[in-house]
């Protein structure tokens, strides 16, 4: 569980969306995002304040890509 999931559980204004079946791709993407959140927290970045799409860039994981 990442930080956003933890705090979203206690959010009284949250609306639970219906959960469909997860595909292997969806599960893999969630696992990758969870790893990125953990790495960001280990490096002192608060992932809840950053756009999730920018995490690889901020962590230096896209340094070689154009």
PDBQT receptor file of N, H, CA, C and O in Angstrom, charges set to zero:
ATOM      1  N   UNK A   1       0.845  -1.167   0.000  1.00  0.00    +0.000 N 
ATOM      2  CA  UNK A   1       0.000   0.000   0.000  1.00  0.00    +0.000 C 
ATOM      3  C   UNK A   1       0.895   1.236   0.000  1.00  0.00    +0.000 C 
ATOM      4  O   UNK A   1       1.842   1.336   0.780  1.00  0.00    +0.000 OA
ATOM      5  N   UNK A   2       0.583   2.154  -0.873  1.00  0.00    +0.000 N 
ATOM      6  H   UNK A   2      -0.186   2.072  -1.507  1.00  0.00    +0.000 HD
ATOM      7  CA  UNK A   2       1.365   3.380  -0.905  1.00  0.00    +0.000 C 
ATOM      8  C   UNK A   2       0.681   4.464  -0.071  1.00  0.00    +0.000 C 
ATOM      9  O   UNK A   2      -0.405   4.259   0.471  1.00  0.00    +0.000 OA
ATOM     10  N   UNK A   3       1.328   5.597   0.017  1.00  0.00    +0.000 N 
ATOM     11  H   UNK A   3       2.210   5.763  -0.423  1.00  0.00    +0.000 HD
ATOM     12  CA  UNK A   3       0.857   6.682   0.883  1.00  0.00    +0.000 C 
ATOM     13  C   UNK A   3      -0.522   7.194   0.474  1.00  0.00    +0.000 C 
ATOM     14  O   UNK A   3      -1.369   7.454   1.328  1.00  0.00    +0.000 OA
ATOM     15  N   UNK A   4      -0.744   7.335  -0.817  1.00  0.00    +0.000 N 
ATOM     16  H   UNK A   4      -0.056   7.123  -1.511  1.00  0.00    +0.000 HD
ATOM     17  CA  UNK A   4      -2.042   7.823  -1.282  1.00  0.00    +0.000 C 
ATOM     18  C   UNK A   4      -3.162   6.861  -0.929  1.00  0.00    +0.000 C 
ATOM     19  O   UNK A   4      -4.229   7.282  -0.484  1.00  0.00    +0.000 OA
ATOM     20  N   UNK A   5      -2.925   5.570  -1.126  1.00  0.00    +0.000 N 
ATOM     21  H   UNK A   5      -2.058   5.228  -1.488  1.00  0.00    +0.000 HD
ATOM     22  CA  UNK A   5      -3.945   4.587  -0.795  1.00  0.00    +0.000 C 
ATOM     23  C   UNK A   5      -4.236   4.600   0.701  1.00  0.00    +0.000 C 
ATOM     24  O   UNK A   5      -5.390   4.481   1.111  1.00  0.00    +0.000 OA
ATOM     25  N   UNK A   6      -3.204   4.743   1.508  1.00  0.00    +0.000 N 
ATOM     26  H   UNK A   6      -2.266   4.840   1.175  1.00  0.00    +0.000 HD
ATOM     27  CA  UNK A   6      -3.390   4.771   2.950  1.00  0.00    +0.000 C 
ATOM     28  C   UNK A   6      -4.290   5.930   3.360  1.00  0.00    +0.000 C 
ATOM     29  O   UNK A   6      -5.250   5.746   4.108  1.00  0.00    +0.000 OA
ATOM     30  N   UNK A   7      -3.974   7.131   2.864  1.00  0.00    +0.000 N 
ATOM     31  H   UNK A   7      -3.194   7.281   2.257  1.00  0.00    +0.000 HD
ATOM     32  CA  UNK A   7      -4.751   8.292   3.265  1.00  0.00    +0.000 C 
ATOM     33  C   UNK A   7      -6.111   8.352   2.589  1.00  0.00    +0.000 C 
ATOM     34  O   UNK A   7      -7.037   8.945   3.144  1.00  0.00    +0.000 OA
ATOM     35  N   UNK A   8      -6.265   7.761   1.418  1.00  0.00    +0.000 N 
ATOM     36  H   UNK A   8      -5.513   7.279   0.967  1.00  0.00    +0.000 HD
ATOM     37  CA  UNK A   8      -7.565   7.780   0.760  1.00  0.00    +0.000 C 
ATOM     38  C   UNK A   8      -8.574   6.899   1.483  1.00  0.00    +0.000 C 
ATOM     39  O   UNK A   8      -9.780   7.117   1.367  1.00  0.00    +0.000 OA
ATOM     40  N   UNK A   9      -8.094   5.905   2.230  1.00  0.00    +0.000 N 
ATOM     41  H   UNK A   9      -7.114   5.728   2.324  1.00  0.00    +0.000 HD
ATOM     42  CA  UNK A   9      -9.012   5.055   2.991  1.00  0.00    +0.000 C 
ATOM     43  C   UNK A   9      -9.728   5.833   4.079  1.00  0.00    +0.000 C 
ATOM     44  O   UNK A   9     -10.874   5.520   4.402  1.00  0.00    +0.000 OA
ATOM     45  N   UNK A  10      -9.080   6.840   4.653  1.00  0.00    +0.000 N 
ATOM     46  H   UNK A  10      -8.150   7.094   4.391  1.00  0.00    +0.000 HD
ATOM     47  CA  UNK A  10      -9.678   7.582   5.756  1.00  0.00    +0.000 C 
ATOM     48  C   UNK A  10     -10.316   8.888   5.302  1.00  0.00    +0.000 C 
ATOM     49  O   UNK A  10     -10.781   9.668   6.134  1.00  0.00    +0.000 OA
ATOM     50  N   UNK A  11     -10.346   9.136   4.009  1.00  0.00    +0.000 N 
ATOM     51  H   UNK A  11      -9.968   8.503   3.334  1.00  0.00    +0.000 HD
ATOM     52  CA  UNK A  11     -10.946  10.344   3.464  1.00  0.00    +0.000 C 
ATOM     53  C   UNK A  11     -12.472  10.205   3.504  1.00  0.00    +0.000 C 
ATOM     54  O   UNK A  11     -13.021   9.334   2.829  1.00  0.00    +0.000 OA
ATOM     55  N   UNK A  12     -13.164  11.042   4.278  1.00  0.00    +0.000 N 
ATOM     56  H   UNK A  12     -12.717  11.749   4.826  1.00  0.00    +0.000 HD
ATOM     57  CA  UNK A  12     -14.619  10.901   4.389  1.00  0.00    +0.000 C 
ATOM     58  C   UNK A  12     -15.373  11.323   3.122  1.00  0.00    +0.000 C 
ATOM     59  O   UNK A  12     -16.552  10.999   2.982  1.00  0.00    +0.000 OA
ATOM     60  N   UNK A  13     -14.721  12.036   2.198  1.00  0.00    +0.000 N 
ATOM     61  H   UNK A  13     -13.763  12.300   2.311  1.00  0.00    +0.000 HD
ATOM     62  CA  UNK A  13     -15.372  12.497   0.981  1.00  0.00    +0.000 C 
ATOM     63  C   UNK A  13     -15.122  11.588  -0.218  1.00  0.00    +0.000 C 
ATOM     64  O   UNK A  13     -15.539  11.893  -1.335  1.00  0.00    +0.000 OA
ATOM     65  N   UNK A  14     -14.450  10.488   0.016  1.00  0.00    +0.000 N 
ATOM     66  H   UNK A  14     -14.111  10.239   0.923  1.00  0.00    +0.000 HD
ATOM     67  CA  UNK A  14     -14.111   9.554  -1.059  1.00  0.00    +0.000 C 
ATOM     68  C   UNK A  14     -15.361   8.823  -1.529  1.00  0.00    +0.000 C 
ATOM     69  O   UNK A  14     -16.223   8.460  -0.728  1.00  0.00    +0.000 OA
ATOM     70  N   UNK A  15     -15.446   8.617  -2.818  1.00  0.00    +0.000 N 
ATOM     71  H   UNK A  15     -14.746   8.911  -3.469  1.00  0.00    +0.000 HD
ATOM     72  CA  UNK A  15     -16.518   7.822  -3.403  1.00  0.00    +0.000 C 
ATOM     73  C   UNK A  15     -15.873   6.568  -3.961  1.00  0.00    +0.000 C 
ATOM     74  O   UNK A  15     -15.003   6.633  -4.830  1.00  0.00    +0.000 OA
ATOM     75  N   UNK A  16     -16.301   5.449  -3.459  1.00  0.00    +0.000 N 
ATOM     76  H   UNK A  16     -17.007   5.397  -2.753  1.00  0.00    +0.000 HD
ATOM     77  CA  UNK A  16     -15.732   4.192  -3.941  1.00  0.00    +0.000 C 
ATOM     78  C   UNK A  16     -16.266   3.870  -5.323  1.00  0.00    +0.000 C 
ATOM     79  O   UNK A  16     -17.471   3.717  -5.525  1.00  0.00    +0.000 OA
ATOM     80  N   UNK A  17     -15.353   3.771  -6.261  1.00  0.00    +0.000 N 
ATOM     81  H   UNK A  17     -14.374   3.895  -6.097  1.00  0.00    +0.000 HD
ATOM     82  CA  UNK A  17     -15.725   3.382  -7.612  1.00  0.00    +0.000 C 
ATOM     83  C   UNK A  17     -15.893   1.872  -7.659  1.00  0.00    +0.000 C 
ATOM     84  O   UNK A  17     -15.211   1.153  -6.929  1.00  0.00    +0.000 OA
ATOM     85  N   UNK A  18     -16.774   1.390  -8.492  1.00  0.00    +0.000 N 
ATOM     86  H   UNK A  18     -17.328   1.975  -9.085  1.00  0.00    +0.000 HD
ATOM     87  CA  UNK A  18     -16.922  -0.059  -8.589  1.00  0.00    +0.000 C 
ATOM     88  C   UNK A  18     -15.630  -0.693  -9.090  1.00  0.00    +0.000 C 
ATOM     89  O   UNK A  18     -15.007  -0.195 -10.028  1.00  0.00    +0.000 OA
ATOM     90  N   UNK A  19     -15.243  -1.770  -8.473  1.00  0.00    +0.000 N 
ATOM     91  H   UNK A  19     -15.749  -2.174  -7.711  1.00  0.00    +0.000 HD
ATOM     92  CA  UNK A  19     -13.998  -2.447  -8.835  1.00  0.00    +0.000 C 
ATOM     93  C   UNK A  19     -14.287  -3.536  -9.869  1.00  0.00    +0.000 C 
ATOM     94  O   UNK A  19     -15.069  -4.455  -9.624  1.00  0.00    +0.000 OA
ATOM     95  N   UNK A  20     -13.648  -3.414 -11.013  1.00  0.00    +0.000 N 
ATOM     96  H   UNK A  20     -13.013  -2.668 -11.212  1.00  0.00    +0.000 HD
ATOM     97  CA  UNK A  20     -13.762  -4.439 -12.033  1.00  0.00    +0.000 C 
ATOM     98  C   UNK A  20     -12.643  -5.454 -11.855  1.00  0.00    +0.000 C 
ATOM     99  O   UNK A  20     -11.837  -5.351 -10.931  1.00  0.00    +0.000 OA
ATOM    100  N   UNK A  21     -12.604  -6.409 -12.726  1.00  0.00    +0.000 N 
ATOM    101  H   UNK A  21     -13.259  -6.492 -13.477  1.00  0.00    +0.000 HD
ATOM    102  CA  UNK A  21     -11.530  -7.393 -12.644  1.00  0.00    +0.000 C 
ATOM    103  C   UNK A  21     -10.227  -6.756 -13.102  1.00  0.00    +0.000 C 
ATOM    104  O   UNK A  21     -10.191  -6.016 -14.085  1.00  0.00    +0.000 OA
ATOM    105  N   UNK A  22      -9.168  -7.057 -12.377  1.00  0.00    +0.000 N 
ATOM    106  H   UNK A  22      -9.198  -7.658 -11.579  1.00  0.00    +0.000 HD
ATOM    107  CA  UNK A  22      -7.861  -6.513 -12.723  1.00  0.00    +0.000 C 
ATOM    108  C   UNK A  22      -7.169  -7.449 -13.713  1.00  0.00    +0.000 C 
ATOM    109  O   UNK A  22      -7.204  -8.673 -13.579  1.00  0.00    +0.000 OA
ATOM    110  N   UNK A  23      -6.550  -6.836 -14.694  1.00  0.00    +0.000 N 
ATOM    111  H   UNK A  23      -6.521  -5.843 -14.803  1.00  0.00    +0.000 HD
ATOM    112  CA  UNK A  23      -5.778  -7.617 -15.639  1.00  0.00    +0.000 C 
ATOM    113  C   UNK A  23      -4.338  -7.683 -15.147  1.00  0.00    +0.000 C 
ATOM    114  O   UNK A  23      -3.947  -6.956 -14.233  1.00  0.00    +0.000 OA
ATOM    115  N   UNK A  24      -3.570  -8.546 -15.754  1.00  0.00    +0.000 N 
ATOM    116  H   UNK A  24      -3.887  -9.136 -16.496  1.00  0.00    +0.000 HD
ATOM    117  CA  UNK A  24      -2.164  -8.669 -15.371  1.00  0.00    +0.000 C 
ATOM    118  C   UNK A  24      -1.422  -7.362 -15.633  1.00  0.00    +0.000 C 
ATOM    119  O   UNK A  24      -0.524  -6.994 -14.876  1.00  0.00    +0.000 OA
ATOM    120  N   UNK A  25      -1.793  -6.667 -16.695  1.00  0.00    +0.000 N 
ATOM    121  H   UNK A  25      -2.523  -6.966 -17.310  1.00  0.00    +0.000 HD
ATOM    122  CA  UNK A  25      -1.154  -5.383 -17.021  1.00  0.00    +0.000 C 
ATOM    123  C   UNK A  25      -1.472  -4.336 -15.956  1.00  0.00    +0.000 C 
ATOM    124  O   UNK A  25      -0.590  -3.582 -15.544  1.00  0.00    +0.000 OA
ATOM    125  N   UNK A  26      -2.710  -4.287 -15.516  1.00  0.00    +0.000 N 
ATOM    126  H   UNK A  26      -3.426  -4.899 -15.852  1.00  0.00    +0.000 HD
ATOM    127  CA  UNK A  26      -3.101  -3.336 -14.476  1.00  0.00    +0.000 C 
ATOM    128  C   UNK A  26      -2.373  -3.633 -13.175  1.00  0.00    +0.000 C 
ATOM    129  O   UNK A  26      -1.896  -2.719 -12.502  1.00  0.00    +0.000 OA
ATOM    130  N   UNK A  27      -2.287  -4.901 -12.826  1.00  0.00    +0.000 N 
ATOM    131  H   UNK A  27      -2.674  -5.643 -13.373  1.00  0.00    +0.000 HD
ATOM    132  CA  UNK A  27      -1.584  -5.276 -11.599  1.00  0.00    +0.000 C 
ATOM    133  C   UNK A  27      -0.106  -4.925 -11.691  1.00  0.00    +0.000 C 
ATOM    134  O   UNK A  27       0.485  -4.474 -10.710  1.00  0.00    +0.000 OA
ATOM    135  N   UNK A  28       0.497  -5.127 -12.858  1.00  0.00    +0.000 N 
ATOM    136  H   UNK A  28       0.017  -5.494 -13.655  1.00  0.00    +0.000 HD
ATOM    137  CA  UNK A  28       1.912  -4.801 -13.044  1.00  0.00    +0.000 C 
ATOM    138  C   UNK A  28       2.135  -3.291 -12.949  1.00  0.00    +0.000 C 
ATOM    139  O   UNK A  28       3.104  -2.839 -12.339  1.00  0.00    +0.000 OA
ATOM    140  N   UNK A  29       1.236  -2.517 -13.551  1.00  0.00    +0.000 N 
ATOM    141  H   UNK A  29       0.449  -2.883 -14.047  1.00  0.00    +0.000 HD
ATOM    142  CA  UNK A  29       1.364  -1.060 -13.504  1.00  0.00    +0.000 C 
ATOM    143  C   UNK A  29       1.243  -0.566 -12.059  1.00  0.00    +0.000 C 
ATOM    144  O   UNK A  29       1.983   0.326 -11.646  1.00  0.00    +0.000 OA
ATOM    145  N   UNK A  30       0.323  -1.138 -11.300  1.00  0.00    +0.000 N 
ATOM    146  H   UNK A  30      -0.279  -1.863 -11.636  1.00  0.00    +0.000 HD
ATOM    147  CA  UNK A  30       0.176  -0.754  -9.898  1.00  0.00    +0.000 C 
ATOM    148  C   UNK A  30       1.423  -1.123  -9.098  1.00  0.00    +0.000 C 
ATOM    149  O   UNK A  30       1.837  -0.372  -8.214  1.00  0.00    +0.000 OA
ATOM    150  N   UNK A  31       2.020  -2.269  -9.401  1.00  0.00    +0.000 N 
ATOM    151  H   UNK A  31       1.684  -2.879 -10.118  1.00  0.00    +0.000 HD
ATOM    152  CA  UNK A  31       3.237  -2.683  -8.704  1.00  0.00    +0.000 C 
ATOM    153  C   UNK A  31       4.393  -1.742  -9.026  1.00  0.00    +0.000 C 
ATOM    154  O   UNK A  31       5.182  -1.402  -8.144  1.00  0.00    +0.000 OA
ATOM    155  N   UNK A  32       4.495  -1.323 -10.274  1.00  0.00    +0.000 N 
ATOM    156  H   UNK A  32       3.854  -1.599 -10.990  1.00  0.00    +0.000 HD
ATOM    157  CA  UNK A  32       5.556  -0.384 -10.673  1.00  0.00    +0.000 C 
ATOM    158  C   UNK A  32       5.358   0.958  -9.979  1.00  0.00    +0.000 C 
ATOM    159  O   UNK A  32       6.315   1.541  -9.470  1.00  0.00    +0.000 OA
ATOM    160  N   UNK A  33       4.113   1.454  -9.956  1.00  0.00    +0.000 N 
ATOM    161  H   UNK A  33       3.336   0.980 -10.370  1.00  0.00    +0.000 HD
ATOM    162  CA  UNK A  33       3.845   2.732  -9.294  1.00  0.00    +0.000 C 
ATOM    163  C   UNK A  33       4.126   2.631  -7.798  1.00  0.00    +0.000 C 
ATOM    164  O   UNK A  33       4.641   3.577  -7.201  1.00  0.00    +0.000 OA
ATOM    165  N   UNK A  34       3.799   1.513  -7.197  1.00  0.00    +0.000 N 
ATOM    166  H   UNK A  34       3.380   0.745  -7.682  1.00  0.00    +0.000 HD
ATOM    167  CA  UNK A  34       4.078   1.316  -5.776  1.00  0.00    +0.000 C 
ATOM    168  C   UNK A  34       5.586   1.360  -5.529  1.00  0.00    +0.000 C 
ATOM    169  O   UNK A  34       6.041   1.968  -4.560  1.00  0.00    +0.000 OA
ATOM    170  N   UNK A  35       6.351   0.721  -6.398  1.00  0.00    +0.000 N 
ATOM    171  H   UNK A  35       5.981   0.227  -7.185  1.00  0.00    +0.000 HD
ATOM    172  CA  UNK A  35       7.814   0.746  -6.268  1.00  0.00    +0.000 C 
ATOM    173  C   UNK A  35       8.358   2.165  -6.433  1.00  0.00    +0.000 C 
ATOM    174  O   UNK A  35       9.272   2.570  -5.716  1.00  0.00    +0.000 OA
ATOM    175  N   UNK A  36       7.792   2.919  -7.382  1.00  0.00    +0.000 N 
ATOM    176  H   UNK A  36       7.049   2.589  -7.965  1.00  0.00    +0.000 HD
ATOM    177  CA  UNK A  36       8.221   4.304  -7.582  1.00  0.00    +0.000 C 
ATOM    178  C   UNK A  36       7.911   5.158  -6.350  1.00  0.00    +0.000 C 
ATOM    179  O   UNK A  36       8.727   5.984  -5.942  1.00  0.00    +0.000 OA
ATOM    180  N   UNK A  37       6.726   4.955  -5.760  1.00  0.00    +0.000 N 
ATOM    181  H   UNK A  37       6.063   4.284  -6.092  1.00  0.00    +0.000 HD
ATOM    182  CA  UNK A  37       6.362   5.714  -4.563  1.00  0.00    +0.000 C 
ATOM    183  C   UNK A  37       7.320   5.396  -3.424  1.00  0.00    +0.000 C 
ATOM    184  O   UNK A  37       7.761   6.300  -2.715  1.00  0.00    +0.000 OA
ATOM    185  N   UNK A  38       7.645   4.124  -3.244  1.00  0.00    +0.000 N 
ATOM    186  H   UNK A  38       7.287   3.390  -3.821  1.00  0.00    +0.000 HD
ATOM    187  CA  UNK A  38       8.564   3.726  -2.170  1.00  0.00    +0.000 C 
ATOM    188  C   UNK A  38       9.966   4.305  -2.398  1.00  0.00    +0.000 C 
ATOM    189  O   UNK A  38      10.609   4.769  -1.456  1.00  0.00    +0.000 OA
ATOM    190  N   UNK A  39      10.433   4.276  -3.639  1.00  0.00    +0.000 N 
ATOM    191  H   UNK A  39       9.911   3.899  -4.404  1.00  0.00    +0.000 HD
ATOM    192  CA  UNK A  39      11.746   4.829  -3.957  1.00  0.00    +0.000 C 
ATOM    193  C   UNK A  39      11.769   6.337  -3.715  1.00  0.00    +0.000 C 
ATOM    194  O   UNK A  39      12.741   6.871  -3.178  1.00  0.00    +0.000 OA
ATOM    195  N   UNK A  40      10.703   7.014  -4.110  1.00  0.00    +0.000 N 
ATOM    196  H   UNK A  40       9.915   6.580  -4.545  1.00  0.00    +0.000 HD
ATOM    197  CA  UNK A  40      10.629   8.459  -3.889  1.00  0.00    +0.000 C 
ATOM    198  C   UNK A  40      10.669   8.777  -2.396  1.00  0.00    +0.000 C 
ATOM    199  O   UNK A  40      11.383   9.686  -1.972  1.00  0.00    +0.000 OA
ATOM    200  N   UNK A  41       9.910   8.039  -1.607  1.00  0.00    +0.000 N 
ATOM    201  H   UNK A  41       9.329   7.301  -1.951  1.00  0.00    +0.000 HD
ATOM    202  CA  UNK A  41       9.902   8.279  -0.168  1.00  0.00    +0.000 C 
ATOM    203  C   UNK A  41      11.267   7.995   0.445  1.00  0.00    +0.000 C 
ATOM    204  O   UNK A  41      11.691   8.692   1.366  1.00  0.00    +0.000 OA
ATOM    205  N   UNK A  42      11.958   6.974  -0.061  1.00  0.00    +0.000 N 
ATOM    206  H   UNK A  42      11.613   6.407  -0.809  1.00  0.00    +0.000 HD
ATOM    207  CA  UNK A  42      13.292   6.650   0.444  1.00  0.00    +0.000 C 
ATOM    208  C   UNK A  42      14.287   7.767   0.126  1.00  0.00    +0.000 C 
ATOM    209  O   UNK A  42      15.252   7.973   0.860  1.00  0.00    +0.000 OA
ATOM    210  N   UNK A  43      14.047   8.483  -0.967  1.00  0.00    +0.000 N 
ATOM    211  H   UNK A  43      13.262   8.315  -1.564  1.00  0.00    +0.000 HD
ATOM    212  CA  UNK A  43      14.946   9.587  -1.365  1.00  0.00    +0.000 C 
ATOM    213  C   UNK A  43      14.487  10.944  -0.835  1.00  0.00    +0.000 C 
ATOM    214  O   UNK A  43      15.064  11.974  -1.183  1.00  0.00    +0.000 OA
ATOM    215  N   UNK A  44      13.459  10.949  -0.004  1.00  0.00    +0.000 N 
ATOM    216  H   UNK A  44      12.990  10.112   0.278  1.00  0.00    +0.000 HD
ATOM    217  CA  UNK A  44      13.018  12.187   0.614  1.00  0.00    +0.000 C 
ATOM    218  C   UNK A  44      12.027  12.999  -0.197  1.00  0.00    +0.000 C 
ATOM    219  O   UNK A  44      11.801  14.171   0.104  1.00  0.00    +0.000 OA
ATOM    220  N   UNK A  45      11.432  12.404  -1.217  1.00  0.00    +0.000 N 
ATOM    221  H   UNK A  45      11.616  11.452  -1.462  1.00  0.00    +0.000 HD
ATOM    222  CA  UNK A  45      10.429  13.092  -2.036  1.00  0.00    +0.000 C 
ATOM    223  C   UNK A  45       9.057  12.630  -1.563  1.00  0.00    +0.000 C 
ATOM    224  O   UNK A  45       8.819  11.432  -1.408  1.00  0.00    +0.000 OA
ATOM    225  N   UNK A  46       8.165  13.571  -1.336  1.00  0.00    +0.000 N 
ATOM    226  H   UNK A  46       8.359  14.544  -1.462  1.00  0.00    +0.000 HD
ATOM    227  CA  UNK A  46       6.804  13.217  -0.941  1.00  0.00    +0.000 C 
ATOM    228  C   UNK A  46       6.001  12.947  -2.215  1.00  0.00    +0.000 C 
ATOM    229  O   UNK A  46       5.623  13.894  -2.905  1.00  0.00    +0.000 OA
ATOM    230  N   UNK A  47       5.732  11.687  -2.544  1.00  0.00    +0.000 N 
ATOM    231  H   UNK A  47       6.038  10.917  -1.984  1.00  0.00    +0.000 HD
ATOM    232  CA  UNK A  47       5.068  11.367  -3.807  1.00  0.00    +0.000 C 
ATOM    233  C   UNK A  47       3.630  11.863  -3.888  1.00  0.00    +0.000 C 
ATOM    234  O   UNK A  47       3.075  11.957  -4.982  1.00  0.00    +0.000 OA
ATOM    235  N   UNK A  48       3.025  12.178  -2.766  1.00  0.00    +0.000 N 
ATOM    236  H   UNK A  48       3.476  12.102  -1.876  1.00  0.00    +0.000 HD
ATOM    237  CA  UNK A  48       1.649  12.676  -2.786  1.00  0.00    +0.000 C 
ATOM    238  C   UNK A  48       1.579  14.102  -3.305  1.00  0.00    +0.000 C 
ATOM    239  O   UNK A  48       0.500  14.570  -3.669  1.00  0.00    +0.000 OA
ATOM    240  N   UNK A  49       2.704  14.803  -3.346  1.00  0.00    +0.000 N 
ATOM    241  H   UNK A  49       3.581  14.423  -3.050  1.00  0.00    +0.000 HD
ATOM    242  CA  UNK A  49       2.713  16.194  -3.814  1.00  0.00    +0.000 C 
ATOM    243  C   UNK A  49       3.253  16.334  -5.229  1.00  0.00    +0.000 C 
ATOM    244  O   UNK A  49       3.409  17.446  -5.734  1.00  0.00    +0.000 OA
ATOM    245  N   UNK A  50       3.538  15.208  -5.865  1.00  0.00    +0.000 N 
ATOM    246  H   UNK A  50       3.411  14.305  -5.456  1.00  0.00    +0.000 HD
ATOM    247  CA  UNK A  50       4.141  15.212  -7.199  1.00  0.00    +0.000 C 
ATOM    248  C   UNK A  50       3.230  14.453  -8.160  1.00  0.00    +0.000 C 
ATOM    249  O   UNK A  50       2.594  13.468  -7.786  1.00  0.00    +0.000 OA
ATOM    250  N   UNK A  51       3.179  14.925  -9.395  1.00  0.00    +0.000 N 
ATOM    251  H   UNK A  51       3.696  15.725  -9.699  1.00  0.00    +0.000 HD
ATOM    252  CA  UNK A  51       2.432  14.222 -10.430  1.00  0.00    +0.000 C 
ATOM    253  C   UNK A  51       3.052  12.834 -10.619  1.00  0.00    +0.000 C 
ATOM    254  O   UNK A  51       4.252  12.742 -10.879  1.00  0.00    +0.000 OA
ATOM    255  N   UNK A  52       2.279  11.761 -10.499  1.00  0.00    +0.000 N 
ATOM    256  H   UNK A  52       1.304  11.837 -10.288  1.00  0.00    +0.000 HD
ATOM    257  CA  UNK A  52       2.843  10.412 -10.619  1.00  0.00    +0.000 C 
ATOM    258  C   UNK A  52       3.570  10.160 -11.934  1.00  0.00    +0.000 C 
ATOM    259  O   UNK A  52       4.484   9.337 -11.989  1.00  0.00    +0.000 OA
ATOM    260  N   UNK A  53       3.171  10.861 -12.992  1.00  0.00    +0.000 N 
ATOM    261  H   UNK A  53       2.428  11.529 -12.947  1.00  0.00    +0.000 HD
ATOM    262  CA  UNK A  53       3.834  10.684 -14.279  1.00  0.00    +0.000 C 
ATOM    263  C   UNK A  53       5.247  11.264 -14.271  1.00  0.00    +0.000 C 
ATOM    264  O   UNK A  53       6.073  10.875 -15.097  1.00  0.00    +0.000 OA
ATOM    265  N   UNK A  54       5.537  12.181 -13.360  1.00  0.00    +0.000 N 
ATOM    266  H   UNK A  54       4.866  12.497 -12.689  1.00  0.00    +0.000 HD
ATOM    267  CA  UNK A  54       6.861  12.810 -13.281  1.00  0.00    +0.000 C 
ATOM    268  C   UNK A  54       7.809  12.074 -12.346  1.00  0.00    +0.000 C 
ATOM    269  O   UNK A  54       8.996  12.399 -12.306  1.00  0.00    +0.000 OA
ATOM    270  N   UNK A  55       7.320  11.092 -11.592  1.00  0.00    +0.000 N 
ATOM    271  H   UNK A  55       6.356  10.829 -11.625  1.00  0.00    +0.000 HD
ATOM    272  CA  UNK A  55       8.179  10.405 -10.635  1.00  0.00    +0.000 C 
ATOM    273  C   UNK A  55       9.430   9.808 -11.273  1.00  0.00    +0.000 C 
ATOM    274  O   UNK A  55      10.522  10.010 -10.741  1.00  0.00    +0.000 OA
ATOM    275  N   UNK A  56       9.325   9.080 -12.389  1.00  0.00    +0.000 N 
ATOM    276  H   UNK A  56       8.438   8.916 -12.821  1.00  0.00    +0.000 HD
ATOM    277  CA  UNK A  56      10.557   8.538 -12.978  1.00  0.00    +0.000 C 
ATOM    278  C   UNK A  56      11.555   9.619 -13.340  1.00  0.00    +0.000 C 
ATOM    279  O   UNK A  56      12.759   9.429 -13.168  1.00  0.00    +0.000 OA
ATOM    280  N   UNK A  57      11.078  10.753 -13.841  1.00  0.00    +0.000 N 
ATOM    281  H   UNK A  57      10.100  10.907 -13.981  1.00  0.00    +0.000 HD
ATOM    282  CA  UNK A  57      11.953  11.869 -14.201  1.00  0.00    +0.000 C 
ATOM    283  C   UNK A  57      12.633  12.439 -12.954  1.00  0.00    +0.000 C 
ATOM    284  O   UNK A  57      13.840  12.682 -12.962  1.00  0.00    +0.000 OA
ATOM    285  N   UNK A  58      11.874  12.651 -11.898  1.00  0.00    +0.000 N 
ATOM    286  H   UNK A  58      10.893  12.454 -11.891  1.00  0.00    +0.000 HD
ATOM    287  CA  UNK A  58      12.426  13.214 -10.673  1.00  0.00    +0.000 C 
ATOM    288  C   UNK A  58      13.415  12.268  -9.988  1.00  0.00    +0.000 C 
ATOM    289  O   UNK A  58      14.348  12.705  -9.314  1.00  0.00    +0.000 OA
ATOM    290  N   UNK A  59      13.195  10.980 -10.171  1.00  0.00    +0.000 N 
ATOM    291  H   UNK A  59      12.437  10.625 -10.718  1.00  0.00    +0.000 HD
ATOM    292  CA  UNK A  59      14.085   9.994  -9.566  1.00  0.00    +0.000 C 
ATOM    293  C   UNK A  59      15.294   9.692 -10.440  1.00  0.00    +0.000 C 
ATOM    294  O   UNK A  59      16.162   8.914 -10.045  1.00  0.00    +0.000 OA
ATOM    295  N   UNK A  60      15.362  10.300 -11.624  1.00  0.00    +0.000 N 
ATOM    296  H   UNK A  60      14.657  10.932 -11.944  1.00  0.00    +0.000 HD
ATOM    297  CA  UNK A  60      16.493  10.096 -12.509  1.00  0.00    +0.000 C 
ATOM    298  C   UNK A  60      16.454   8.793 -13.282  1.00  0.00    +0.000 C 
ATOM    299  O   UNK A  60      17.482   8.319 -13.766  1.00  0.00    +0.000 OA
ATOM    300  N   UNK A  61      15.254   8.206 -13.400  1.00  0.00    +0.000 N 
ATOM    301  H   UNK A  61      14.419   8.591 -13.007  1.00  0.00    +0.000 HD
ATOM    302  CA  UNK A  61      15.138   6.929 -14.098  1.00  0.00    +0.000 C 
ATOM    303  C   UNK A  61      14.969   7.095 -15.594  1.00  0.00    +0.000 C 
ATOM    304  O   UNK A  61      15.068   6.116 -16.333  1.00  0.00    +0.000 OA
ATOM    305  N   UNK A  62      14.713   8.318 -16.064  1.00  0.00    +0.000 N 
ATOM    306  H   UNK A  62      14.632   9.114 -15.463  1.00  0.00    +0.000 HD
ATOM    307  CA  UNK A  62      14.542   8.568 -17.496  1.00  0.00    +0.000 C 
ATOM    308  C   UNK A  62      15.682   9.424 -18.037  1.00  0.00    +0.000 C 
ATOM    309  O   UNK A  62      15.506  10.118 -19.038  1.00  0.00    +0.000 OA
ATOM    310  N   UNK A  63      16.818   9.388 -17.410  1.00  0.00    +0.000 N 
ATOM    311  H   UNK A  63      16.961   8.825 -16.597  1.00  0.00    +0.000 HD
ATOM    312  CA  UNK A  63      17.926  10.257 -17.787  1.00  0.00    +0.000 C 
ATOM    313  C   UNK A  63      18.393  10.018 -19.215  1.00  0.00    +0.000 C 
ATOM    314  O   UNK A  63      18.765  10.974 -19.895  1.00  0.00    +0.000 OA
ATOM    315  N   UNK A  64      18.390   8.782 -19.692  1.00  0.00    +0.000 N 
ATOM    316  H   UNK A  64      18.088   8.005 -19.139  1.00  0.00    +0.000 HD
ATOM    317  CA  UNK A  64      18.905   8.484 -21.018  1.00  0.00    +0.000 C 
ATOM    318  C   UNK A  64      17.882   8.592 -22.126  1.00  0.00    +0.000 C 
ATOM    319  O   UNK A  64      18.242   8.499 -23.299  1.00  0.00    +0.000 OA
ATOM    320  N   UNK A  65      16.615   8.787 -21.790  1.00  0.00    +0.000 N 
ATOM    321  H   UNK A  65      16.323   8.863 -20.837  1.00  0.00    +0.000 HD
ATOM    322  CA  UNK A  65      15.593   8.854 -22.814  1.00  0.00    +0.000 C 
ATOM    323  C   UNK A  65      15.460  10.259 -23.361  1.00  0.00    +0.000 C 
ATOM    324  O   UNK A  65      15.635  11.226 -22.620  1.00  0.00    +0.000 OA
ATOM    325  N   UNK A  66      15.151  10.394 -24.656  1.00  0.00    +0.000 N 
ATOM    326  H   UNK A  66      15.008   9.608 -25.257  1.00  0.00    +0.000 HD
ATOM    327  CA  UNK A  66      14.990  11.738 -25.252  1.00  0.00    +0.000 C 
ATOM    328  C   UNK A  66      13.711  12.403 -24.808  1.00  0.00    +0.000 C 
ATOM    329  O   UNK A  66      13.427  13.530 -25.215  1.00  0.00    +0.000 OA
TER     330      UNK A  66
